[in-house]
Amino acid sequence: MVGIILASHGDFAEGILQSASMIFGEQENVKAVTLAPSEGPDDVKAKMQEAIASFDNPEEVLFLVDLWGGTPFNQANSLFEAHKDTWAIIAGMNLPMVIEAYAARLSSESAQKIAAQILPAAKEGVRAKPESLEPKKVEAASKGQQLKGSLPPGTVVGDGKIKLSLVRLDSRLLHGQVATTWAKSAGTDRIIVVSDDVSRDELRKNLIVQAAPPGVKANVIPIKKMIEIAKDPRFGNTHALLLFENVQDVVRAIEGGVEIKELNVGSMVHSVGKVVVNKVLSMGPKDVEAFETLKAKGVKFDVRKVPNDSSEKMDSLLKKAKEELAKA
C-alpha cells in the first residue's frame, strides 16, 4: 500500500489526520509530520525518514504538505530527489485531498497515479457561499449531447437497468462519511436520497444537493419516483448510491419493484420508544418488524459505519433489540 505523509507547520497535519480518520476510518501507512516552533529543517527531515521506514512499501510514498516552498515541502523535496520515478509531492493540503488519497489507495499502488487522481478533488473541494463569490465558469455543451431526462420515454440506455452501487440506511442521510468515503468506495456517479418527507422539504433538499462531492450529482426524490426510475430503461448507465432515512421506506421501495439485494446499515437515530443496540443504531418495534420483512425477502445486511469497519451481525442486533424492547 502507498505510504502517505501529511506534513505541516504546527499541528495542522495532526488535526487533518484526525479529521480524515473520523470520516474514512483509521488508516495504516499514514503518518503526520509537524514542524514545531522550536524545531528546524533537520528535525522535520528526520521525522519524515522515520515515517518512511515504518511503511510497508517505502518505494511508493506520497507527501501531502501544507505550503509550497515551506520547510516541510523543502525537506520532502530533498528526499524526493532520490525517488523521482515513484514518489510524489502535493502542496496545499486540505481535507478533500487527504480523503481522496485514502480512497485512491484502495485501487492503486502508485503514489504518482494517486497524486494525479486527487488534484481535481482537492481543487473542487474549495467552494464558497454565496455561489456568486466563485469565479464564473464557462460551460460548453457538446453538440447533440442530451441529458437522460430529455431522452424519449422507452429509450433503452445500456442494459436498461439502473445500477445500485450501494443502498444505505442512514438517518443522517448525506453527510461527510457518505459524501466522501462511501461514494468513493462504491464508485457511484449519482447519490439519490429516497424519502417522501425530505422531498417535500425544500431547505433539506437544497442542503443535500449542495453537499454532493465533486463529480457526483445528488437528487432527492419520493419513493414513488424511485420505483419509476428503477423501471425506466433510460437510466441504464447510471451508477447510483441510494440513501434511505428509515428502514420502513426501504421495505416500501422493494415492494414497489426496486431490486435491492443488500442493505448497508449505517446509523439509526435514537428517539422515544426505541432502544440502543450499538453505538450508532437504535431500533423500535416497527424497525425490528421491517428488518425481519427484508430478511424474509432475501435482503442481506452490511452493518458498518465506514468501509474500514468490520460488519456486525444483524441477527444479533435484532435479538438484542427484541430483548431490550421486552424490558421497556
C-alpha positions as CSV (number, residue, x, y, z in Angstrom):
1,M,0.0,0.0,0.0
2,V,1.2,3.5,-0.8
3,G,2.5,5.3,2.2
4,I,1.2,8.8,2.9
5,I,3.0,11.6,4.9
6,L,1.0,14.6,6.0
7,A,3.4,17.4,6.7
8,S,2.8,20.9,8.1
9,H,4.0,23.9,10.1
10,G,2.5,23.5,13.6
11,D,-0.2,20.9,14.4
12,F,-2.2,21.3,11.2
13,A,-1.1,17.8,9.9
14,E,-2.1,16.1,13.2
15,G,-5.5,17.8,13.0
16,I,-6.2,16.9,9.4
17,L,-5.1,13.3,10.2
18,Q,-7.7,13.1,13.0
19,S,-10.4,14.7,10.9
20,A,-9.8,12.3,8.0
21,S,-9.9,9.3,10.4
22,M,-13.3,10.4,11.7
23,I,-14.6,10.4,8.2
24,F,-12.8,7.5,6.5
25,G,-11.7,5.4,9.5
26,E,-8.2,4.7,10.9
27,Q,-5.6,4.1,8.2
28,E,-2.4,2.2,8.0
29,N,0.8,3.6,6.5
30,V,-0.2,7.2,7.1
31,K,1.9,9.5,9.3
32,A,1.6,13.1,10.3
33,V,4.9,15.1,10.5
34,T,4.8,18.5,12.2
35,L,7.3,21.4,12.5
36,A,7.2,22.9,16.0
37,P,8.4,26.5,16.6
38,S,11.5,25.2,18.4
39,E,12.5,22.8,15.6
40,G,14.4,23.2,12.4
41,P,14.6,21.6,8.9
42,D,16.8,18.7,10.1
43,D,14.2,17.7,12.7
44,V,11.4,17.6,10.1
45,K,13.6,15.5,7.7
46,A,14.4,13.0,10.5
47,K,10.7,12.6,11.3
48,M,9.9,12.0,7.6
49,Q,12.7,9.4,7.3
50,E,11.4,7.7,10.4
51,A,7.8,7.6,9.0
52,I,9.0,6.2,5.6
53,A,11.0,3.5,7.4
54,S,7.8,2.4,9.1
55,F,5.8,2.0,5.8
56,D,5.2,-1.5,4.3
57,N,6.4,-0.2,0.9
58,P,8.9,2.7,1.2
59,E,9.3,2.6,-2.6
60,E,5.8,4.3,-3.0
61,V,5.4,7.4,-0.9
62,L,3.1,10.4,-1.3
63,F,3.8,13.6,0.6
64,L,0.8,16.0,1.2
65,V,2.3,19.2,2.6
66,D,0.7,22.5,3.6
67,L,2.7,25.1,1.8
68,W,4.8,25.0,-1.4
69,G,8.3,26.3,-0.6
70,G,7.9,25.9,3.2
71,T,10.2,23.9,5.4
72,P,8.0,20.7,5.2
73,F,7.9,20.9,1.4
74,N,11.7,21.6,1.1
75,Q,12.6,18.6,3.3
76,A,10.2,16.3,1.4
77,N,11.7,17.6,-1.8
78,S,15.2,16.8,-0.7
79,L,14.2,13.2,0.0
80,F,12.2,13.1,-3.2
81,E,15.2,13.7,-5.4
82,A,16.4,10.1,-5.0
83,H,12.9,8.6,-5.8
84,K,11.7,10.8,-8.7
85,D,10.3,7.8,-10.5
86,T,7.9,6.6,-7.8
87,W,7.4,9.2,-5.1
88,A,5.2,12.4,-5.4
89,I,4.6,15.6,-3.5
90,I,1.5,17.8,-3.5
91,A,1.3,21.1,-1.7
92,G,-1.8,22.9,-0.5
93,M,-3.1,20.0,1.7
94,N,-6.8,20.1,2.5
95,L,-9.3,17.6,3.8
96,P,-10.9,16.6,0.5
97,M,-7.3,15.9,-0.8
98,V,-6.5,13.6,2.0
99,I,-9.8,11.7,1.8
100,E,-9.4,11.3,-1.9
101,A,-5.9,9.9,-1.4
102,Y,-7.3,7.4,1.1
103,A,-9.9,6.3,-1.4
104,A,-7.4,6.2,-4.3
105,R,-5.1,3.8,-2.4
106,L,-7.8,1.2,-2.5
107,S,-7.3,0.7,-6.2
108,S,-3.8,2.0,-6.9
109,E,-0.3,1.0,-5.8
110,S,1.4,4.0,-7.4
111,A,2.0,7.2,-5.5
112,Q,2.3,9.3,-8.7
113,K,-1.0,7.9,-10.1
114,I,-2.8,8.7,-6.8
115,A,-1.3,12.2,-6.9
116,A,-2.7,12.8,-10.4
117,Q,-6.1,11.5,-9.3
118,I,-6.5,13.6,-6.2
119,L,-5.6,17.0,-7.6
120,P,-9.1,17.7,-9.1
121,A,-10.9,16.8,-5.9
122,A,-8.5,19.0,-3.9
123,K,-9.3,22.0,-6.1
124,E,-13.0,21.3,-6.4
125,G,-13.3,21.0,-2.7
126,V,-12.7,24.7,-2.4
127,R,-16.1,26.2,-2.7
128,A,-17.9,29.3,-1.4
129,K,-21.3,30.5,-0.2
130,P,-22.9,32.5,-1.7
131,E,-22.0,31.0,-5.1
132,S,-21.7,34.5,-6.6
133,L,-18.3,34.7,-4.9
134,E,-16.9,31.9,-7.1
135,P,-15.2,32.6,-10.4
136,K,-17.6,32.3,-13.4
137,K,-17.3,29.0,-15.3
138,V,-17.8,28.8,-19.0
139,E,-19.7,25.6,-19.7
140,A,-19.7,24.3,-23.2
141,A,-22.2,21.6,-24.1
142,S,-21.2,19.2,-26.9
143,K,-23.5,19.3,-29.9
144,G,-26.0,16.5,-29.8
145,Q,-25.4,15.9,-26.1
146,Q,-28.6,15.0,-24.3
147,L,-29.5,14.7,-20.6
148,K,-31.0,11.4,-19.6
149,G,-34.2,13.2,-18.6
150,S,-34.6,14.6,-22.1
151,L,-34.5,11.2,-23.8
152,P,-37.8,10.0,-25.2
153,P,-39.7,7.6,-22.9
154,G,-38.9,4.0,-23.7
155,T,-35.3,4.7,-24.9
156,V,-33.0,2.0,-23.7
157,V,-29.6,3.1,-22.4
158,G,-27.0,0.4,-21.7
159,D,-28.8,-2.7,-20.5
160,G,-31.8,-0.6,-19.4
161,K,-31.4,-1.2,-15.7
162,I,-30.1,1.3,-13.1
163,K,-27.0,0.1,-11.2
164,L,-27.3,0.3,-7.4
165,S,-23.7,0.7,-6.4
166,L,-24.7,0.9,-2.7
167,V,-28.0,1.1,-0.8
168,R,-27.5,2.7,2.6
169,L,-29.8,3.2,5.6
170,D,-28.6,6.3,7.4
171,S,-30.8,8.7,9.4
172,R,-28.3,11.5,8.8
173,L,-28.6,10.9,5.0
174,L,-25.9,12.7,3.1
175,H,-23.0,13.8,5.4
176,G,-19.2,13.7,5.3
177,Q,-18.7,10.0,5.6
178,V,-21.3,9.2,2.8
179,A,-20.2,12.0,0.5
180,T,-16.6,11.0,0.6
181,T,-15.9,7.5,2.0
182,W,-18.9,5.6,0.8
183,A,-19.4,7.4,-2.5
184,K,-15.7,6.8,-3.4
185,S,-15.7,3.1,-2.4
186,A,-18.9,2.4,-4.2
187,G,-17.8,4.1,-7.4
188,T,-21.0,6.0,-7.8
189,D,-21.8,8.9,-10.2
190,R,-25.1,9.9,-8.5
191,I,-26.4,10.0,-5.0
192,I,-30.2,9.6,-4.6
193,V,-31.9,10.4,-1.3
194,V,-35.2,8.4,-1.4
195,S,-37.7,10.0,1.1
196,D,-41.2,11.3,0.9
197,D,-40.6,13.6,3.8
198,V,-37.3,15.1,2.6
199,S,-38.6,15.5,-0.9
200,R,-41.2,17.9,0.5
201,D,-38.7,19.9,2.5
202,E,-37.1,22.5,0.1
203,L,-34.4,23.5,2.7
204,R,-33.2,20.0,3.3
205,K,-33.3,19.2,-0.4
206,N,-31.1,22.2,-1.2
207,L,-28.6,21.3,1.6
208,I,-28.3,17.8,0.3
209,V,-27.8,18.8,-3.3
210,Q,-25.1,21.2,-2.3
211,A,-23.3,18.6,-0.1
212,A,-22.6,16.3,-3.0
213,P,-18.9,15.6,-3.5
214,P,-17.1,16.8,-6.6
215,G,-18.1,14.9,-9.8
216,V,-21.2,13.3,-8.2
217,K,-24.7,14.6,-8.6
218,A,-27.3,14.4,-5.8
219,N,-31.0,14.2,-6.1
220,V,-33.9,14.0,-3.5
221,I,-36.9,12.1,-4.7
222,P,-40.1,10.5,-3.2
223,I,-40.3,6.7,-3.0
224,K,-42.8,6.6,-5.9
225,K,-40.3,8.3,-8.2
226,M,-37.6,5.9,-7.3
227,I,-39.9,3.0,-8.2
228,E,-40.5,4.6,-11.6
229,I,-36.7,5.2,-12.1
230,A,-36.0,1.5,-11.3
231,K,-38.2,0.5,-14.2
232,D,-37.1,3.3,-16.6
233,P,-34.6,2.0,-19.2
234,R,-33.2,5.5,-19.7
235,F,-31.2,5.1,-16.5
236,G,-29.2,2.0,-17.7
237,N,-25.8,3.7,-17.4
238,T,-26.5,5.3,-14.0
239,H,-24.5,4.0,-11.0
240,A,-26.4,5.2,-8.0
241,L,-25.9,5.3,-4.3
242,L,-29.4,5.2,-2.7
243,L,-29.9,6.8,0.8
244,F,-32.9,5.9,3.0
245,E,-33.7,7.7,6.2
246,N,-35.6,4.8,7.8
247,V,-35.9,1.0,7.2
248,Q,-39.7,1.2,6.5
249,D,-39.0,3.2,3.4
250,V,-36.6,0.5,2.2
251,V,-39.4,-2.0,2.5
252,R,-41.8,0.2,0.5
253,A,-39.3,0.6,-2.2
254,I,-38.6,-3.1,-2.6
255,E,-42.3,-3.9,-2.5
256,G,-42.8,-1.3,-5.3
257,G,-40.2,-3.1,-7.5
258,V,-36.8,-1.6,-6.7
259,E,-34.4,-4.6,-6.7
260,I,-32.3,-4.2,-3.5
261,K,-30.2,-7.3,-2.7
262,E,-28.1,-5.8,0.1
263,L,-28.6,-3.0,2.6
264,N,-25.7,-1.2,4.2
265,V,-27.0,-0.2,7.7
266,G,-25.1,2.9,8.8
267,S,-27.0,4.8,11.5
268,M,-30.5,4.9,13.1
269,V,-31.1,7.8,15.4
270,H,-32.5,7.2,18.9
271,S,-35.9,8.5,19.7
272,V,-38.8,7.8,22.2
273,G,-39.9,4.2,22.0
274,K,-36.5,2.9,20.7
275,V,-33.7,1.0,22.3
276,V,-30.0,1.4,21.7
277,V,-28.4,-1.8,20.1
278,N,-24.9,-0.4,19.4
279,K,-23.1,3.0,19.2
280,V,-25.0,4.2,16.1
281,L,-28.1,2.1,15.9
282,S,-31.4,2.4,17.8
283,M,-34.5,0.4,17.0
284,G,-38.2,0.4,17.8
285,P,-40.8,-2.4,17.3
286,K,-41.6,-1.2,13.8
287,D,-37.9,-1.2,12.9
288,V,-37.4,-4.7,14.0
289,E,-40.5,-5.8,12.1
290,A,-39.2,-4.1,8.9
291,F,-35.8,-5.7,9.2
292,E,-37.4,-9.1,9.5
293,T,-39.6,-8.4,6.5
294,L,-36.4,-7.5,4.5
295,K,-34.7,-10.7,5.8
296,A,-37.7,-12.8,4.6
297,K,-37.3,-11.2,1.2
298,G,-33.7,-12.4,1.0
299,V,-32.1,-9.0,1.6
300,K,-28.5,-9.2,3.0
301,F,-27.3,-6.8,5.6
302,D,-23.9,-5.0,5.8
303,V,-23.9,-3.2,9.2
304,R,-21.0,-0.8,9.1
305,K,-20.5,2.9,9.8
306,V,-17.5,3.3,7.4
307,P,-15.9,0.9,4.9
308,N,-12.9,0.1,7.2
309,D,-15.2,-1.2,10.0
310,S,-16.0,-4.9,10.4
311,S,-19.5,-5.8,9.6
312,E,-21.7,-6.7,12.5
313,K,-24.3,-9.5,12.6
314,M,-27.8,-8.2,12.0
315,D,-29.4,-11.3,13.7
316,S,-27.5,-10.5,16.9
317,L,-28.6,-6.8,16.8
318,L,-32.2,-7.8,16.2
319,K,-32.1,-10.2,19.1
320,K,-30.7,-7.5,21.4
321,A,-33.4,-5.1,20.2
322,K,-36.2,-7.6,21.0
323,E,-34.8,-8.3,24.4
324,E,-34.4,-4.6,25.3
325,L,-37.8,-3.7,24.0
326,A,-39.4,-6.5,26.0
327,K,-37.9,-5.0,29.2
328,A,-39.0,-1.5,28.3
